Amino acid sequence: MWFSDRDVALYHTKQDEKGLSVAISTLRIDGNKSSVVDNRQLARLNPYPGVADGETSSLGGGIAARDNTIYLALGTGAANSDLDAFTVAQSDSSYLGHVIKIKVQKSEAGYLLQDIESYSKGHRNPQGLKFIQERLIAVEHGPRGGDEVNIIEPGSNYGWPKFSHGIPYNEKLDVETYRQNGSYKSPIYYFTPSLGISDLTDCPFSVDQLYSNCILISSMISGTYHILKYEINDTELRILSDESIKFGDRIRKILSEENRIYLFTDSLFLYEIEYIRKRPR
Ligand SMILES: [Ca+2]
């Protein structure tokens, strides 16, 4: 994602003798946006000892940035091992299953790492993260059902694996108990059955004018994208309606710019859709 006019922040997994980890890097692009003039790794987090790349999934990943700060949403990971995928999201000694806040400092050459801290925890497999109207919003996969849209607030606990609107994989857990949220932060909206929720973005201008306030979310399993209309006041953002638009392919990422949306699919196509609003003459 663009971090400034000339800088891109990105995250990726990395494999070496220590195991699998997540790295955050920045790229500085030249003025013509034609070449990379600086490439630096800012941070590297949580090696998975003994787990090779390709043996795990659900690491998730959403990235957003504002005011010299990068926010990164990480999943718990899941592997064919006794990996503690069911405890890391509630642990204060792990960044997995957390949204983390990475403060950076701008220098002549590029960005330098200042500080990393946990911002929120209790996330299962967040796939998208974005600032919308001053609120940091994340979408994440539930277990079996219960894909979530969450407003991320500092210090909050989003419940995984203690609380979900889905169905637990552990058959001994009682579904009704599982759905009582206790002290956990509830999603502002959830989807049951799961859509395979993958990303979110602003509505294009012309659609936002029509709906007053809306966000778009994309999905993999159902091959749809959705217009979620919401209302907002000082304390609350509430989803009012959910309109599903069948697209027909697994959408991995969704992005909007002015009156266009861009859909990047698992079949490795990039689609551009333009919403045109015109007065008849
Ligand atoms: Ca949750």
Residues whose N, C-alpha, C, O or C-beta is under 5 A from the ligand:
A	BS01	CA	G122 Y158 G159 W160 F163 K185
